[in-house]
Structure formats: structure tokens, C-alpha cells
Amino acid sequence: MTGGYLDAASGLPWHPAAEAAVQAALADGWADPSRLTGAGRRSAVLLDAARAAVAAEFAVQPDEVVFAPSGSHALQLAVLGCLAARRRAGRTLVHSAVEHSAVFRAADWHAERGGTVQVVGVDGTGRVSAERFLAAATGSGVAAAVLQAANHEVGTRQPVTEVAAGLRTAGPAAVPLVVDAGHELVYGSAPSAPVVAADARLWGGPAGVGILVVRRGTRWQPPFPVDESEAGRALGVPNVPAVVGAAAALRATRADRAAHGRRLADYVDQLRRRVPELVPDTVVLGADEDRLPHMVTFSCLYVDGEALLTEFDRHGFEVSSGSSCTSDRLVPSHVLVAMGALTSGNVRISLHPGTDQADIDRFLAVLPEAVSRVRAAVPAGGPARTPCPVGQGTPVGQGTPAEEPPPGDTTVVDSRGRRCPLPVLDLARALPGVEVGAELTVLADDPAAANDIAAWCRMTGQQLVAADDLGRYRVRRLR
């Protein structure tokens, strides 16, 4: 792993402890551990040892640990298993607006089968209010609640401890809280919640190993058909060598988490301070405090996210982006939308234990030039028409406008057919052409435009007067 790899949140190469453990387990861990043969018993011994090691990290008993085929699968098992076990209690699932996409897919699956889903919003840092979440989770008919330990895009930690304590006050009838442990398991403490899910890739374990913890006394049952594997709680024979490697990597990583966490937090503090100083029109996202120590996310105005990632790669840096410009589905990041943040030009930097000061200095050295090159390559703006009589603008979609443009002449910026961040850039180029206090209208059909134009107005001190479901945005120049 080179010093230019700044995408640890997407996964890490195998930890040396995982490599050694897998190699040692290959000879004896290939057989089905449920078989009463010599090979099966040897495999079972390895699997039991790995389960005990993982259980110790979570402070639970070994029989409370289930191994799943992936972290996403473990998370969906956690959510849907709680819902399946509590059908009589209710059919409502409560989760925050910034959960992992696996939770959203599980929620959609639940809704398609007659369940209901309640989504709790977050503030501008990506954090949910414990009071609001508890109010929703303790409502009538709620079967399960989901709250991540920390957000995987901006690093903001969630009030899991407070929410879990609040739910426990209901006693045996308490709504079970499902927690996506994620990176918090590596750099913080293992969440003390009824149900926890984690992905071994995040701490340098082999891909294809997910961990599901279901504490005793929690009502949970497999939501899908299963066999005898994992005591009837999962399907298929576990990959024993991979599980052994995941357990070894987890123990080794958490043994050094405090030292690595302090050092990486210092680097992140530097990035949070220096990036806005070096690059104009850039905002750092997430909470200033109570956040993951190894992650920083920022959004640059007037930048195409895919082009920016390519430019960083040209300089030898691998980063990631939550912007819609890097999504095959061309939809904005649900996390950034929930925060009200700019979704285009978004960059997430996540450091690994091998990152050093030289890597940070080199990234900061190439950052201004990289952003400048990408901004210079952005295509020219769409045509601005002025004047435009009221009611003669061409609808962008179908629906009823929330509010008609003001009477009289108005400037119309036509950004239809232009992807993020072009509608915002067209707006920024056109706004100086109107007087302070005057308005213009932007026509845009990019799904990210609604969120990005609102975020741009907040960042630049302008006013979004009105927006409608036809893709028309009225902006008043205030400065």
C-alpha cells in the first residue's frame, strides 16, 4: 500500500496478521466445520477459536457471534432479522437518513412487503438528534431501529450510547437497536447494542467476511431460509481461513488503535484547517468534534467530481467521492443530501495506519493545482435568456410549480441536460449580471441540482427564493 492511498474507508489490504493467519489455516480449515470427520473437526476448532476472538473484542459470548458472507449481508441480516422476530410488536422500521446503502435496500425490501419505514433526519454535520431518534423509535408499532456508530462519508459519530440507553428503559419489550459498527470498531469502542454488524475489510481482514452480533435476550430470527451453518442463523459453509484471518486482523488492529488514532487525528486536523486555506470556495463537511480520527471530507464548488478524482490519481493519490458525478445511477449521495451539503466536487480522504506526515504534505502541495486544473476544464455555461415573460419558461419535468416567477422580466439560465456541477457553475457565472436584490431563474434537470443550488446559496450568501418540481429555481442576489 503506497502513501498515496487515501481511501481506507473503502477497505484495506490484508493486515500482516491476517495473511499469516490465513496461510496457517489453509491446511486445516478447508472442510465443512459441521461435519463429524477428522477434517471437519479440525476446521471447527479453527472456526471456534476465531469466533471466541471476535466475541472477546465485542465483550460478548461466542455463541452471540455469527459470520456472514459480507459486511453488507451481515447488516441486512441484522435489520431484517429483528423485523422478522418482532412482527407482532409492529411493522415499522426506524433509521437515520445517513445509514449505509445496505440499510436503505433492506428498508425498501421491507416496505415492498407491507412494512413501513420512518427516516429520521440529521443536522448539517450529519448527526442525528438523540431526542428525535428516540421519539421515533419508541413510537407505536416500531419493530426495530437502526443507527450507525459513525458516518462512513463524513466521519461524524452518532449518539449510539445515548439512544441505546434510552431504548433499554422499556425493559424486555424494548425496541432492538441495530448498530453498523463500521470504522468505530477500529478506532473507538465496540458498540454496546443488542445487534451489531461489521465488515472485515475495514480493518484489513479478507473480503467476504461480515460479522453479526446478536446479544442474548434480543428477539432475532433469520429472515431468509437457512441451513445448519452458524447454528441455523446463516446460509452456507463459512470460509474458515478467511474468518480466521478476519479475527486475527481485528485483534491486531484494535491493539494499536489508540496510538494510530491519535496520530491520524492530528493529520486530519491539518487537512481540515489547510484545505479551505489553499482552495477557495471549499467547505469541509462533518462535525468539528466527536468524529472518526482518520477521515475528512470536503466539497469544492465548480468542480466535476469524477474529473477531480482522475486528477488526483494522475498525481498518485487514490481518494473517493460521494458526489452524484461518480455514481452510475447519476443520483446525489443520500448522505450529503440529508446534510444539505454540496454533492458535486465532493472528496473523501480516509487515512490508513501507514499514512505519515510526508503523505499529508505531498497531498496539500498538489491539491491547489489539481482543483485549478479541473475548474479550468469545466465547459462554458448554458445560454442565459433575458427577458423572459412569466409563464413562458419550458417545463423541465411534470408537476405543479410551487411558486411562479415574479412578474416582469427575469433572467433565465438554461442548464437542462447539464450534469453537476454545471448548473451551479452556470448560476455563479450568470448572477453577477443581475443587480443586487434582483432575481434569476435556473432551469435544471440534473437530480443533484435541487440540493446543490440550495447548498451553493448558503455557501455564498445568496437567497433561494423558490424551487418547484419542474426543475425551476429562483435565486435572488444579495451581495
KARAUR-V636464 format. One line per field, one symbol per residue. phi: phi as a letter, one per 20 degrees, with the letter a starting at -180 (. if undefined). psi: psi as a letter, one per 20 degrees, with the letter a starting at -180 (. if undefined). burial: # if it has 9 or more other ideal C-beta (glycine too) atoms within 8 Angstrom, else .. A space follows every 50 residues. Layout:
# KARAUR-V636464
phi->???
psi->???
burial->???
This chain:
# KARAUR-V636464
phi->.efeeccffepcfgfgffgfffgfeffddeeffeeeefffffffffffff ffffgffelcegfedcddfafffffffffffffffdgffrcdddbffcfg gfffffffffffdnedcddefcefendefgfffffffeffmeebccbffb fedcnfedffffffffffffmgefffeedeflfffedcdfgecgcccbcf ffcneffncddcdcfgnefbbgecgccefllmdbdnffffgfffffffff fffffdffffffffffffgfffeegffecflccednffclbffdcbcccd fmceffffffffffenddccbdfffddfelcfgffffffmefeemecddc edgefcfffffffffeggffffffffeffffffddbecfgndffgebdqd ffafgffnebeddedfndegefgffffffegfedfgnecccddbdfgefg fffffffffdmddefabceendcecdfdb
psi->priiollhhiqqrpqhhgggggghihhijiroiiqkrggghghhggghgh ghgghhhilrqhijppprirhhggghggghhgghikhhhrjppprrikrq hhghhhgggghhkirqpppprraiijpqphggghhghjrpjphqqppqgq pihiipqqlgggggghhhiibhjqpppppohcihhgibqppnrhpqqrph hikkrqqjoqpppoqqipopqpirprbiqlkjirpqpqnghggghggghg ggghhjhgggggghhgghggghghghhhoqlppprrqhrmrqijpppqpp qkppgghghhghhhjjpoarqjqhijphikqqphghghikrpiqkppppp qrhiprhhggghghhigggggggghhipqrrrpppproqpijqpqhbqap qhpqqqqaqqppookpjprqkghhhgghhhhiiqqpirqrppppjphigg ghgggggghikrpogqqrjjkpoppppi.
burial->..#######..#.##.######..##.####.#.....############ #####.##.#.#.#####.#################..#.########## .######.###...#.##.#.#..######.###.####.########## ##########..##.##..#...###############.##.######## ######..#######..#.#.#...#..##..##...############# ####.##..###.##.##.###.###..#..######...########## #########.###.#.###########....################### ##..#...##.###.##..##.###..#..##.#...#.#..#..#.... #...#....#######.###########.##..#....########.### #######.#..#.#.###.########..
